[in-house]
């Protein structure tokens, strides 16, 4: 146990009241500190938190001591899943700890490591990578250095691959100079493999992934979560390289490729994100995401493994998976490999594509700023390389209105940490307010400030608490487009099935001040149509979509959607010979002559095994012919599930 000796000057302040002192000897500050440490290390974290809170009151007058207490308290808050409070305490504590005080190095390292872990679990990889960099600087030996570098590689792979590669080089140097156990060596081999996968170096990805498996003992019958992940990485690299036979060998030893028996639809809750949206997802974008499921059916952790479309695509799909949920009974019915180490291949749902609400708000800010002669720079192709120049532009702009364009550029950068974005957005909002920017332009900045202020913003309840108050605040309360944008964002962040979603969307549609043809009203109607389709109310879906003023080509919405007359497809021979089971959710268009067009799998489990077969099952099916003028589609974006199960 680490012990930090508190300032002797605090001892006098530590004496309790006279009555308490008469009953039992008061603990000194040092004794109370050690007692709080002991409680924090035990199972009763609430008692540990209470002890640190009492300590905080006693040492309030000494910044150094208060900083130590806040950092220690933050770890307990995070352990209690009070993450926002924990992050705030850690940041406040770090601000009070003297950076040159070597005796506090461990506290600084622990605080940055905890901050990184919270951000990584929230798929805020830019903030996590920044915190891991700080932790690396505070590391006190090879073990701590490698711990920070491992996290840095994992997160920077999807924000700044060049920084991840540099971290690999530093880690390799530490590994070469020290004795490192095989499990940790395997972790780094896996991290290098995932970096290579996402930078297009398939030969290296294959070598590193195989090395990780070998370091863990090879393809034996022993399979823990680390083994399964390493073998899955090797299978993925081999499949992408076209080496199916070797891939099968590795995949077979992961535990994947089994579908539960009975009527339980394992993929029922696995809804991919809609195309478009806040991440601007395209139908060609694809990602492999790994996730684990808690006892209550919620997703504990979702992390990207591989993406075609870039790092932002990978994180967008992982954030979508973070919102999945099953009932407790469904979670208990899942095989362990699925609950704790599942990987799925995902593409976006094109049935109800939607524009990004926040992008629309940002567009209004950009247009307003350009009209004032202060154009906001376009987003750079390489955000990491552009970051230094963007910071220099802000420094040169000063603190007046000229600072708004570089501030917005930094706010939009995917590699700027969350806390920095919060500060940048707050400053930019003040400038926009002083210049009387339109309400929607101010809202773009207000949302950035509020959403980046929370580490738990991915939780629907946290998002609601953070954003809903804006509906009552000026200037948004008096602006119909701002009200509509806020309600749409709130609806999109609610859990699937929440009654709040329909209520919020109905409020947008019913707002008399919002023009009938406004895109935000159409967006609400499209979402209402999607909700109606999900609950099987086709009539309500058609009615909502008709009010949107858009052309309804979705199979679920057309009045005479064709019926299937012949099912196509076959169980892939390779998968059958391997003994693999799985499922896909396919999406396709239907031509007027009954043929299937543009078939693609939007959910595949296991990744890449049944993707092609699922799409071919749809593309070789036949539907009834229908009349459409000028050869138009009968309907589009039909979605069907295909389960590949081996009879037992």
N, C-alpha and C positions, 0 to 999 in steps of 0.2 A: 504494500500500500504506500502511495506517495504521501509525504507529509510536507506541508509548507508552513513554516513558522510565521505566525502573524506578528505584526508590529507590537512591540511591548507597550507602546503608548495606548493601545486599544484595551489593555487589560483592565484599566480602571473603568472604562466605559462598559465593560462586560458584566459588571456586578449587577445582579438583579435587584429587585425591590427589597426593602428591609424585611418585610413579612416573609417573603420567599426565602431569604437568606437565613431567617431564624428557623425555618422548617428543615432545610437541608442545605448543605454547602453548595453555592452556585458554581457551575462549571466555568473555568476560565475560557477565554476565546479559543485558545489552542485545543482545550479538551472538547469544547463544543464542535470545533471544526473536525476533529478526528472522529467524533461520534457521528457527525453528518456523513463523513466519508464511509464509515462502516455501514450505516443504514442504506446509503445509496448502492453499495455493493451487494446488498442482500435482496431478497425477493419482494420486500415491501417498499416499492418505489414511492408510494404516497407518503410514507413516513420519512423517507429520504428527502423528498421535496419539502415537507414541512420543516425539517431540520435546516435545510439551506435557506428557506424563507426567514426562519428565525435568525440565522447567521447574518443574512442580508441586513436585517434591521439593526443588528448590533455593530456592524462594521461600516455603516453608511458614510461615516465621515472620512474614511481613508480610501482614496481611489484605487490604490493597488490592491488592497484587501477586498474591496467590493468587486473589482474585476475578477479576482480569483473565484469568489463565491458565485458570481453570475455565470462564469464558465462552467463550474461544477454543477450548478443548478440546471443549466441548459441541457446537460446530458440526461438528467433525470426526467426533465420535461419531454424530451424526445423519446425516451424509453416509455413514457406514459402516453405516447401518441398525441401529445400536445405540441405539434411541430412548429406552428407559427410562434408560439410563446418561446419554445426552445431556441429557434433561430434568432428571435429578437434578443433573448438573454445572452446568447453566444456572441452576437455582434456587439452588444453593449459591453460585455466583459472584455472582448478583444480590444475595444477602443480605449479601455482603461489600463490594460496591461502594458508596461514599458517594453518596447520592442527590443531594447538592448539588455534586458535583464535575463541572463542565461538560466537563472533558477526557475523561470516561468516558461521555459521552452516547451516542456511537456504539456502544460495547459494550452499553449497556443496550438501545438500540434493536434491535441485532442479536439479542440474547438473547431479547427478547420476541417478535420476529418469528419466530425459529426455534421458540420454544415454540408460537406460534400455528399455524405450519405443521404441526407434528407433530400437534397436537390436531385440526386441520381434516382432515388425512388419515385420522385415526382416527374421524371423524364424532363427535368430542366437541366440538360446536359451542359449548357454554356456556363451556368452558375456552378455546377458540380466540378467542371474542369478547372475553373478559376480557383475554387477552394482547394482542390487537390494540388494545384501548383503551389499555393501558399503552404500547404501541409508538407510538401516535399522540401521547401526551404527551411521548415522548422524541424525536420526529422533528425533524430538523435543517433541513428545507426542504420545499418543495412536493412533490418526488418521494417523499420518505419519508412525508410526511403522507398523500399519496394512496395509497401502497402499503398503509399501515395501515388507512385508511378503506375501501378496496376489500375487504379481507379482513373487516373488521368488518361491512360491509353484507351480504356473502355469508353469513356465519355467523349474525348476529343476525336475519336474515330468518326463520330457523327456530327461534329461541329467544326473541327479544324484538323483534317487528316494529316497535314504537315506537322502540326504540333504533336499529334499522336506518334508519328514516325520519329520525331526527335526524342520523345519520351522513351520509345523503344530502345533507341541508341543508348540513352543514359541508363536504362534498366539493364541492358546487356553488359554494360561496363561494371555495374554493381554486382551482377550475378557472377561475372568472370573473376571478380576479386574476393568472393566470399563463398562459403559452403551454404548451399540452399537446398532444402528438401524437395523431393520429387513433386509433391502436390503443388507447391508454389511454382516450381519450374513449369509444370503443366498448365497452370493458370496463365503464365506469361506466353507460353506457346499458343494457347487458345486465343489470347488477346491479339497476338501477332497474326494468327490465322484470320480472325474476323476483320482486322484492319486490311489485310491483303485481299480478302474477299471483296471488300467495299471499295478498294482502289483498283480492282481489275487484275490483280496479280494472282491468277488461279494456281500456277505452279507452286508459288511460295505458300499460298493458303493451304494447299494439299499437304506439302511437307510439314508445315507447322502443326496442322491439325492431327496428322498421323503421329508426329512426335509427342503431342500431348497425350494421345491414347497410350503410346508406349510407356511414357513416364508414369502413367497411372496403373501399369501392370499389363497392358495389352487387352486383347479381346477375350477376356475371361468371363466366366459366369457371374463374377462379382460385379454388381452394377449399383453404384450410388448416384446421386444427382450430378456430381462432378464427372463421373465416368460417362453418364448419359449425354451430358452437354458436349464433352470432348468428342465422343463418337458421332454425335449429330453434326458437329462442325465438319468432321472428316467426310461424312456421307454427303453433306451439302457441297463441299468443295469438289468431291469426286463427281457428283451428279452434274454440277455446272461445267465440269471439264469433259463431260461425256463418257465417263468411265462408270457405267451402270453396274457392272458385275462387282467391282470392288465396293461401290457405294452400298449395294445390297448387304454385303458382309458386315459393314459398319452399322447400317441402319437396323439390321436384325438384332443387334446387341444393345439397342437403346431402350427397348421396351415399347417403342412406338409401333404403329401399324396394327393396333387392336381396337375394335369397336365394342363397347359394352353390349351384352345381350339384353333382351327384353325390348320394351317399347320406348325406352329413354332415348330421345333425340339429342345426341351429344352436342350437335352444332346449333341447337335452337337459339341460344343466346349469343351466338357468334356473329353479330351483325357488323359487316364492314362499314367504314365511314362512307358517306355520300361523296360522289365526285364534286369537285369545286370546294366549297366550304372555306374555312379559315386558312387551310394549308394549300388551297388551289390544286387539289389532287386531280390527276388526269387518268383516263381509263388505262393507259399503258403503264402507269406507275405500279410497282409491286414491292412488297416487303415480306420478310420472314420475321415473325415476332415470337419470342419465348415468354411464357407467362406461368404464374402459379396461382392457385385458387385457395382461399382461406376456408375455414370450417363453415362460415356463414354464407359461402357462395360468392363473396366479392373477390375481385382480383387483388392479390397481395402485391404483385410486382409484374410489370411488363417491360421488356427491354428489346430493342431492335437487334437483330442478328445480321441481316443482309437486306439491301434495298436496291432496286433498279429505279432510278429517278433522282437519286441524290440524298444527302443526309437529312434534309428537311422532310422528305417523304418518309424515311425510316422512323423519325420521331413522331410524325403525324399518325402513322398506323399504330405505333406503340401506345400513344395517348388514347386512341380509340379503343384499343384492347383494355386499357386501364379502366374503362367505364363498363365493361361487361360484368354481368352478375347472373348467378343461378340461385335457386332456392337451396336451403340447407340440405334438403333431401336429395336434390340432384347432385350437390357437391359430394355427399356421402356415397353416392352411386358411382362416382367417377373412379376409374382405376388410378392408382397412386401416380403412375408415370404421367397421366394427363393432368392431375391436380397440381403436381409440383414441378413438372419439367416439360410442359406441352409446347410444341412449336406449330404454328400455322402459317400458311402462305396466303397473303391477302391482296386484293385489288379493290378499288373503290366501286361503290354501287352507282350505276348510271341511271337507275330508274327515276330518281328525283334529284337531279343535279341542282345545286344551289350556289349562288354567288356568295362570296365572303362578306359578312356584315362589317367586320372591322376594316377590311380593305376598302369598302365603300365609304366608310367614315374617313379613313385616311386619304382617300381620293379627294374628298371635299376640303380637307386641310391643305393638300398639295395645290389644288386649284386656287384656293383663296390666297395662299402664300405667293403663288406665281403671279396672280393679278396685282399683288402689291409690289412686284418687282423683286421678289426674294425667292427664286425657284429652289425647290428642295431637290437635292441630287438624286439621280436614279440609283436603284440598288445595284451594288457592284457584283460582278460575276464571281469574284473570290472575296467574300466578306472578311476572312481572316487577314489576307494581305492588305486589304483596304483600311483596316482598323486604325493603324498608326496615323495615316493621313487624315482620317476622319477626326481623330482626337486632336490633331494639330490644327485642323480647320476650326474646331470649337474654341481652342485656346486663342487663336488669332481673332476670332469674332468678338471677343469681349463679352460683356454681360447684358448688352442692349438687344433690341429687336433683331439685329444681324445674327444673333446666336441661334435663332429659331431653326433655320435650315440645317446647320450641323447637328443640333440637338435631335431633330427628327431623324436624321440619317443614322445616328447612333442608336436611337430607340428602335429603329427597324432592323438593326443588325442582329443576326442570329447568334453571334459570338460574344455579345456584350452580356455580362452577368446581370441577373435579375435585380439586385439591389442598386446597381448603377443605373439601370433603365428606370427604376422608380424615381431616383433623384433627377435624372434627365427629363423625365416626363413632367415632374412637378414644376421644374423651372420653365419648361416649354409651355405648360398650361398657364402659368402666370403671365408669360409674354403674350400668349394668344388672348387671354382675358383682357389685358391692358390695351390690346389693339382692337378689341371688340370683334373678335373672329366669330363666324357663324356658330350656332349651337352645335351643329354636327361636327365642325372642326374642333371645337373645344372638347366634345365628347370623345373623339379619337384619342386625345391626349389624357383625358381624365380616366378613361378605361385602361390605358397603358400604365398609368400611375397606380391605380388601384389593383389591377390584376397582377402586376409585378411585385406588389408589396406583400403578397402572401405566398408562402411555400406550399400551402395546401389548396391553392386555387382550383386544382383539378377536381376537388370534392364538390359535388353539386350543392351541398349545404353552405360550404364556404363561399362558393361563387355567388350564391343567392344573397348571403349576408353582405357581400362586398359590393355587388352591382345593383341590387334592387333599390337601395335608398336613393339612387340617382333619379328614379322616377318622380320623386317628390322635390327635387332640387332644381333651382334656376341655374341656367336657362333651359334645361332639358324638359322640365315639367310643362313649359309653355310652347314647346316645339314638337309638332306631330311626328316628324321624321326621327327625331331623337328618341321620343317615347317608343316608337315602333322598333327602332334598332335595339333598344335596351330590352324590350320584351322578347324579341326574337332571339337575342343572345341568351337570355334567361331560359327560354324554352329549349334551346339547343343543348344546354348544359344539364338539364334535368335528367334523372334516371328514366330509362325506358319504362313506360307504364304509369308514370306519375300523372295524377290528375291536373297538376299545375300546368302541364304542357298545353293541353287544349284550352284551358282558361286564358293563358297568356296569348295564344294565337287568336282566340276569339276576340280579345280586347284590341288587338291590332286591326282585325278586319272591321270591327264595329266603331273604330275611331272616326267620327264624322269630319274631323279636320284633315285626315289623310286622304289625298286625292284618290279617286277610284282606280286610276291607272298607275299609281305609284308602285315601283318594283318591290318595295317592302311589303305592301299589302299582298301583292302576288306571291311573295315569298312565304307569307303566313298561310295563304290558301294552299300552296303546294305542300306545306308541312301538314296542314289539316287533311289533305288528300292522302298523304302518306300514312298518317295515323289511322285513318278510316280503312285503308287497305290492310294494314297490319291486323286490325281487329275483325277483318272479314266483311266489312260493310262496303261493298262495291258501289252501291247507289250513292252513299254519302261521299265516297272518294270521287266519283264522277262529278257530282254536284259541286264540290269544293274546287276541283280543278277547272271546271267550266267557268266559274266565277273569276278565275285568275286571268282570263283573257288569253291564255297560252294555248297552243295546239296540243291536244292530248294524244300522244301516240303510244303511251305505255299500254301494254297488254291488259293490265288490270283496270284500265280506265275506258278503253274503247267499248262501244256499244255491242259490237259483234265479234269479240275476240275469238279466234279460231280454236277449235278443239283438236287435241292430239289424236291422230289416227294410227300412228305406229311409233313404237319406242325403239330407238336405236341404241348403239353402243354394245360393248362387251367388256367383261372383266379382263384387265390387262394380263396377258400371259405371264409376264415377268413378275408382276406383283403376286399373282396366284401361286407361282412356283416358289416365291419367297415366303409365302404364308402371310402376306400383308393384307390388312383390311384398312378401310378409310372412308372418307366421304368428301364430296365437293358440293359447293353451291354454285350453280352455273347460271349465267345470264346471257340472253341472246335475243335477236330480232327475228320476226317471222314475216316472210314475204307473202304477197298476195297469192302466190301459187302454192303456198303451204310449206315451202322450204325454209330451213333455218339458216340465218346469216349471222355473222359476227359473234359466234359463240365464244365465251371465255369463262374460266372459273374465277369467281371472286373470293371464295374461301376454299382452301384445300388442306386436308389433313391426311397423312403427313405431308409436309411440303414437297412438291414436285413429283410425288409418287403417282397420284391419280389426277393431276391437273389436266394432262392431255386427254386422258380417258374420259374425264368428266365433260370436257368441252366436246369431245367426239360423240359422246352419248347424246348430247343435245343436237349437234350438227347433223347427225344421221337420223334423227327423228323426223317424222312427217306430220304436218297439221292439215286440217281441212282448208280447201281453197276458199278465198273470199274475194269479193269485188272491191277494188280500190282504183280510183281514177288515176290515169297516167302512170301506172305501174308503181304506185306508192306502197310502202310497207303496210302489211296488215296491222301490225303493231310492233312495238319495240320494248326492250328491257324486260322481257319475260324472265322470271327467275324460278328455277327448279332445283331441288336437292337430289343428289345422286349418292346413294350409299353402296359401297362395295364390301359385301360381307361374304365370307367363306362358310358354307354350310358345315355344321359340326355334328 
